[in-house]
Amino acid sequence: MADDTSAEALPTLPTFTDGYVGDPSVRDEWDTRYSERQQLWSGQPNGALVAEVADLSPGRALDVGCGEGADAIWLARSGWDVTALEVSGVALARAAAHARDAGADVRWVHAGLAEAALPPGSFDLVSAQYPALLRTPDAAAERALLDAVAPGGVLLLVHHAGMDEHRPEREDDAFDPADYVWPSMVAALLGDDWRIEVDEERPRVVPEGGAGAHHTDDVVLRARRLR
């Protein structure tokens, strides 16, 4: 687990001094992926996040699947009190180092989203940019996203358009979209306590470098919790 640099900002948030909380196989898979390259992502904040957060007043933010930390650092430097969640310890170590270099104060949590037991209604912004959230019969990941948002707060979920309809092109292609959570699944759970502000497909603003640059369009879901 990477260092916890702002625990006082969220005194009710659990800390995981005994290490990772979540499925070890998921952690190991992502640790392996990050270990294969010195830098997996571009190091720049995601364009959809920058665009959608521009009109929001900074408060408490949760970055789900923070990777190497670019979004979390950008949010922190924009005045947000940031908690960043990630399953890969390799990625978190890089993120924490980047934050120190940038002078950004971020609280890093080494856990899966569903297992993190985040305090309900604690965040004014919950951002999940292209998350690899595994689908379960009880919709645990989807409900964890919604439960984390404070009344008046915003959920921002961005994913690659068309990935939910992916069909394997090779026999060794292990990616099955049925295994993962997509924005449409989260939107389907929004009731009268929510107002959808954005639900659309749009051209992706692609940072230079990093993985995923071949995806040209995003699906953007932005919803506000009313109560």
C-alpha positions as CSV (number, residue, x, y, z in Angstrom):
1,M,0.0,0.0,0.0
2,A,1.3,3.4,-0.9
3,D,1.7,6.1,1.7
4,D,-1.4,7.8,3.2
5,T,-0.6,11.5,3.0
6,S,-3.9,13.1,3.9
7,A,-5.7,10.9,6.4
8,E,-6.8,13.9,8.5
9,A,-9.0,15.1,5.5
10,L,-11.2,12.0,5.7
11,P,-11.1,10.8,9.3
12,T,-13.8,8.2,8.8
13,L,-12.3,6.5,5.9
14,P,-10.7,3.1,6.7
15,T,-7.0,2.6,6.3
16,F,-5.5,-0.7,5.2
17,T,-2.4,-1.1,7.3
18,D,-2.4,-4.8,6.6
19,G,-2.1,-4.4,2.9
20,Y,-4.4,-4.9,-0.1
21,V,-8.1,-5.4,0.3
22,G,-9.7,-7.2,-2.6
23,D,-9.3,-10.2,-4.9
24,P,-5.6,-11.1,-5.1
25,S,-5.9,-12.4,-8.6
26,V,-7.1,-9.0,-9.8
27,R,-4.2,-7.3,-8.0
28,D,-1.7,-9.7,-9.5
29,E,-3.1,-9.4,-13.0
30,W,-2.7,-5.6,-12.9
31,D,0.6,-5.6,-11.1
32,T,1.9,-7.8,-13.9
33,R,0.5,-5.5,-16.6
34,Y,2.1,-2.4,-15.0
35,S,5.4,-4.2,-14.4
36,E,5.8,-4.9,-18.1
37,R,6.2,-1.2,-18.9
38,Q,7.9,1.7,-17.1
39,Q,4.9,3.8,-17.9
40,L,1.6,2.4,-19.0
41,W,-0.5,5.6,-19.4
42,S,0.2,9.1,-20.8
43,G,0.8,10.9,-17.5
44,Q,-1.9,13.5,-18.6
45,P,-5.4,13.9,-17.0
46,N,-8.2,12.4,-19.1
47,G,-9.8,14.9,-21.3
48,A,-13.4,14.0,-20.4
49,L,-12.6,14.5,-16.7
50,V,-11.1,18.0,-17.3
51,A,-14.1,19.0,-19.4
52,E,-16.7,17.7,-17.0
53,V,-15.1,19.0,-13.8
54,A,-14.6,22.5,-15.1
55,D,-17.9,23.8,-13.8
56,L,-17.7,22.1,-10.4
57,S,-16.6,23.6,-7.1
58,P,-13.8,21.6,-5.6
59,G,-14.7,19.3,-2.7
60,R,-13.9,15.7,-1.8
61,A,-13.2,13.5,-4.8
62,L,-12.8,9.8,-5.3
63,D,-10.7,8.6,-8.2
64,V,-11.6,5.0,-8.9
65,G,-8.9,3.0,-10.6
66,C,-6.4,5.8,-10.4
67,G,-3.6,4.0,-12.2
68,E,-0.4,6.0,-12.2
69,G,-2.1,9.0,-10.7
70,A,-2.5,11.6,-13.4
71,D,-6.2,12.3,-12.8
72,A,-5.8,12.3,-9.0
73,I,-2.8,14.7,-9.2
74,W,-4.7,17.0,-11.5
75,L,-7.7,17.1,-9.2
76,A,-5.5,17.8,-6.2
77,R,-3.7,20.6,-7.9
78,S,-7.1,22.0,-8.9
79,G,-8.2,22.3,-5.2
80,W,-9.9,18.9,-4.6
81,D,-9.4,16.8,-1.5
82,V,-8.6,13.6,-3.3
83,T,-8.8,9.9,-2.4
84,A,-7.4,7.6,-5.1
85,L,-8.3,3.9,-5.2
86,E,-6.3,1.3,-7.1
87,V,-5.9,-2.5,-7.1
88,S,-2.3,-2.4,-8.4
89,G,0.4,-1.7,-5.8
90,V,2.9,-1.1,-8.7
91,A,0.7,1.6,-10.1
92,L,0.1,3.1,-6.6
93,A,3.8,3.4,-6.0
94,R,4.3,5.2,-9.2
95,A,1.3,7.5,-8.5
96,A,2.6,8.4,-5.1
97,A,6.0,9.2,-6.5
98,H,4.5,11.4,-9.2
99,A,2.4,13.2,-6.6
100,R,5.4,13.9,-4.5
101,D,7.2,15.3,-7.5
102,A,4.2,17.5,-8.3
103,G,3.7,18.6,-4.7
104,A,0.1,17.2,-4.8
105,D,-1.5,15.9,-1.6
106,V,-3.5,12.7,-2.4
107,R,-4.7,9.9,-0.2
108,W,-3.9,6.5,-1.8
109,V,-6.0,3.4,-1.0
110,H,-4.9,0.0,-2.1
111,A,-8.1,-1.9,-2.6
112,G,-10.8,-3.0,-4.9
113,L,-13.9,-0.7,-5.2
114,A,-16.4,-3.2,-3.9
115,E,-14.1,-4.3,-1.0
116,A,-13.0,-0.9,0.1
117,A,-16.0,-0.2,2.4
118,L,-15.9,3.5,1.6
119,P,-18.1,5.6,3.9
120,P,-21.4,6.1,2.1
121,G,-22.2,9.5,0.7
122,S,-18.7,10.9,1.3
123,F,-17.6,12.3,-2.0
124,D,-18.7,15.4,-4.0
125,L,-17.2,13.8,-7.1
126,V,-16.7,10.1,-7.9
127,S,-14.7,9.8,-11.1
128,A,-14.2,6.5,-12.8
129,Q,-12.3,6.9,-16.1
130,Y,-12.2,3.8,-18.2
131,P,-12.5,1.5,-15.2
132,A,-12.0,-2.3,-15.4
133,L,-14.8,-3.1,-12.9
134,L,-15.7,-6.7,-12.8
135,R,-19.4,-7.5,-13.0
136,T,-21.1,-9.5,-10.2
137,P,-24.6,-10.9,-9.8
138,D,-25.3,-8.4,-7.0
139,A,-24.0,-5.4,-9.0
140,A,-21.6,-4.7,-6.1
141,A,-19.3,-2.4,-8.2
142,E,-22.1,-0.3,-9.6
143,R,-23.7,0.2,-6.2
144,A,-20.4,1.0,-4.6
145,L,-20.0,3.8,-7.2
146,L,-23.4,5.2,-6.5
147,D,-23.2,4.8,-2.7
148,A,-19.9,6.8,-2.5
149,V,-21.5,10.0,-3.9
150,A,-22.7,12.6,-1.4
151,P,-26.1,14.3,-1.8
152,G,-25.6,17.1,-4.3
153,G,-22.4,15.3,-5.6
154,V,-21.6,14.1,-9.1
155,L,-20.8,10.7,-10.5
156,L,-18.6,10.8,-13.6
157,L,-18.2,7.5,-15.5
158,V,-16.3,7.5,-18.8
159,H,-15.6,4.5,-21.0
160,H,-14.5,3.6,-24.5
161,A,-17.4,3.6,-26.8
162,G,-18.2,0.2,-28.4
163,M,-16.1,-1.8,-26.0
164,D,-19.2,-3.4,-24.5
165,E,-19.9,-4.9,-27.9
166,H,-16.4,-6.2,-28.4
167,R,-16.1,-9.5,-30.2
168,P,-12.8,-11.5,-30.0
169,E,-10.8,-11.4,-33.2
170,R,-8.4,-14.1,-32.0
171,E,-8.8,-17.3,-30.1
172,D,-6.4,-16.1,-27.4
173,D,-8.4,-12.9,-26.8
174,A,-9.5,-13.3,-23.2
175,F,-11.4,-10.0,-23.0
176,D,-15.2,-10.6,-22.7
177,P,-17.3,-7.5,-22.3
178,A,-19.9,-9.5,-20.3
179,D,-17.4,-9.7,-17.5
180,Y,-17.3,-5.9,-16.9
181,V,-19.4,-3.0,-15.8
182,W,-20.4,-0.4,-18.5
183,P,-22.0,3.0,-18.1
184,S,-25.4,1.8,-19.3
185,M,-25.5,-0.7,-16.4
186,V,-24.9,2.1,-13.9
187,A,-27.4,4.4,-15.6
188,A,-30.0,1.6,-15.3
189,L,-29.7,1.8,-11.5
190,L,-30.3,5.5,-11.2
191,G,-33.6,6.2,-9.6
192,D,-35.5,9.3,-8.5
193,D,-32.7,10.4,-6.3
194,W,-30.5,11.1,-9.3
195,R,-30.6,13.5,-12.3
196,I,-28.6,12.5,-15.4
197,E,-26.8,15.6,-16.7
198,V,-24.8,13.9,-19.5
199,D,-25.3,10.6,-21.1
200,E,-23.7,10.6,-24.6
201,E,-21.1,9.4,-27.0
202,R,-18.5,11.9,-28.0
203,P,-15.1,12.1,-29.7
204,R,-12.3,11.3,-27.2
205,V,-9.7,13.9,-26.3
206,V,-6.6,11.6,-26.5
207,P,-3.5,12.5,-24.5
208,E,-0.2,11.8,-26.2
209,G,1.3,8.4,-25.4
210,G,0.0,5.7,-23.1
211,A,-2.3,2.8,-23.8
212,G,-5.8,3.0,-25.3
213,A,-4.9,5.7,-27.9
214,H,-6.7,3.7,-30.6
215,H,-10.1,4.3,-29.1
216,T,-11.5,7.4,-30.7
217,D,-14.9,7.9,-29.0
218,D,-16.0,8.0,-25.4
219,V,-19.3,7.2,-23.6
220,V,-19.7,9.8,-20.9
221,L,-22.2,9.4,-18.0
222,R,-22.5,12.3,-15.6
223,A,-25.2,12.1,-12.9
224,R,-26.0,14.2,-9.9
225,R,-27.3,12.8,-6.6
226,L,-30.2,14.9,-5.5
227,R,-30.6,13.5,-2.0
